[in-house]
């Protein structure tokens, strides 16, 4: 291995250490409470070392977000296995709910707080969610192509399904479904039943 290749590998390994430490700390303590110095202390380097890789905490969070979205995409690949488009759509949406419930703090970093999006304000598009979103888009598109759901536009259908599921998840994450009429333990069941009802409604 040449000097250039070794340096590139060392850079990749250091970036990996920084991102892994940041994920652990953001999830455990919350994004706002964690500083670059805190992360540097965890990996036993100076803050100046981290600034060689990231100009600020928002840029670091963008890479953390990318890692989280890769986990979501891999989660889909594991749990969304049916060849039938409608059943595949059902599996994907339910696995989305399950992911959000199991990884609430990660979901918050991915979808709720604005900080990582500050990094892409001047870019043409946001790439982090492309893999996971592409799986949803392709699945919904197959349903539209086969006339299985009540949509004719692929993107409108995709955004509609995503928004419905994400809306429930966001309300729950921010404790907006904790109302007197509902038992907290029943909320995940009600969410799944509501999403299932939505999916049944859009079927032809």
N, C-alpha and C positions, 0 to 999 in steps of 0.2 A: 504494500500500500504506500502510495506517494505522500509527500507532505501535505499537498492540497487536499487529497481525499481524507487524510487523518484529521486535518483541521475541520473539514466539513462534518465529519462524524462526531467530533468533539462538540461542535456547535449544536448539532442535532440532539446529542445526549444532554447537554446543558439546558437547552430549550425544553426538553422532555421533563427534566427535573423541576424546572420552574413551573411548568404547567401542572404537573402532578401535585406539587405542593400547593399551588394556588387553588386547584379544585378542592383538595381536602380542607383548606382553611376557609374558602368561600362557603362551602357547604356547612361546615361545622360552626362557623362564627358569623356568617353573613358578610356580603360584599362590602358594605359600608364600614364595617369594623376592622377590616383587614387592610394593612398598608403594605407598600413595597418593602419597607424595612422588616415588617413581620415575616413576610415570605422569605426575605434574604436570611433572616435569623434561622428559619426552619431548615433551609438547605445549607446553612453555615457558610454563606458568602456575604460579601458586602452589598448594600443596595446598588452601588455603582456597577456591579457586575450585571445585575438584572437590567439596568438601564442601557447596557450594551445591546440588549435583545429587544427591549420594549421601551417606547418613549414615555408611556404612562400606564396607569392601572387599567384604563379602559381598553387599551390595545392588548394588554395581557388577557383581560376578560374575553376579548374577541376570540383568542385562541382557546381559552377554556370553553367558550361556547361551541366552538368547532368540535372539540373533543366530545362534548355532551351530545351534539347532534349526530356524531358518528355512532355513539352508543345507541341513540334512538333508531338510526338506520339499521344497525346490526340487530337490534331488538325486533324490528319488523321482519328482517330476514329469517329470524329464528321462529317467529310465531305466525307469520302470514305465509301459509304453505299451500292453500287450496288452489286448484286450477280453475275452479268456477269463479267468475268475476264477482258475483254477488256475495258468495261466501267469503271470498278473499277480502272484499270491502268490509264485511262484518268483522273478520279477524283483525284487520288493520285498525279499524276504529276502536275496537275493544282493547287491543294491545296498546294503543295510544293512551287510553284511560288508565290501563294498568301501569304503564311506564310512569305517567304523571303521578300516580298515587305512590309508587315505590320510590321515586326520586323527586320528591316535591321541591327540594332546594335546587336541584339541577334544573328542573322545569322553570323555576323562577328566574334563574340566570339566563335560560334560553329564550323565554317568551315575555316575561313580565317587566323586568327592569330595563331601562333604556340605555344604560351605560355602554354596552358593547356596540350599539348601533352608532354611537358618536364616531367610531372609527371608520364607518363606511358612508358617512354623510356626503362625501364628495366622490363616491364611487358610482359606477353605473348600476350595479346590482349587489345584492347580498348573497354570498355563496354558501354560507355555513349550513343552511338548511336544505340545500339543493338535493342531496341524496335522499333524505327522508321524504321531502316534499315530492320528489320525482316518483317515489313508490306509490304515494297516494294519488298523484296525478295520473299515472299509468293505469292504476286499478280503476279509478273512477272513469277514465277515458274508455276503458274496455267495456264498462257497464253502459256508457252512453252509446258507443258504437253498436252494441248488440241490442239496443233499445230496452234495456232492463230497468232503467230509472227514468224519472220524469224530467229529464233535462235534455237539451239539444246542444248546448255549449259546454265543452269540456272544462274550460277554466271556471265558468260560473258554478258548475256542479262541484268541482274540486274545492273551491273556496267556500261554498255553502256547507259542505260536509265538514271541512276543517273548522270553520267558524263555529258551527254548532257544538262540536266536541270541545273545542278550546274555550268557548264561552262558559260551559259548565265547569271545566277544570279551573279556570281563572276565578270564577265566583267562589268555588270551594277553597282554593288556596288563600283567598283573601277573607275567608270566613263570612261570606255574604249569604251562604245558604243555611247558616246556623240560626234559623228562625224558630219561633215557638212551636209551629206546627210539625216540625221535623225532629226526629231523634237523630242525634249526631251519628250514631252507629249505622243508621239506615241510609245515610247520604250516598255512600258508594253504590249501594243497590239501586237507589232511585236514579242516580246518574246513568247507570248502565241501562236501566229500564227506559229512561227518557231517550237516550241515544238510540236504543233499539226501536223505539216507537218512531223516531224520526226516520231511521233507515227503512222501516216498513212503510212509512208514509210516502217516501219518494220512489218506492218500487212501482213498476207498471203493473 
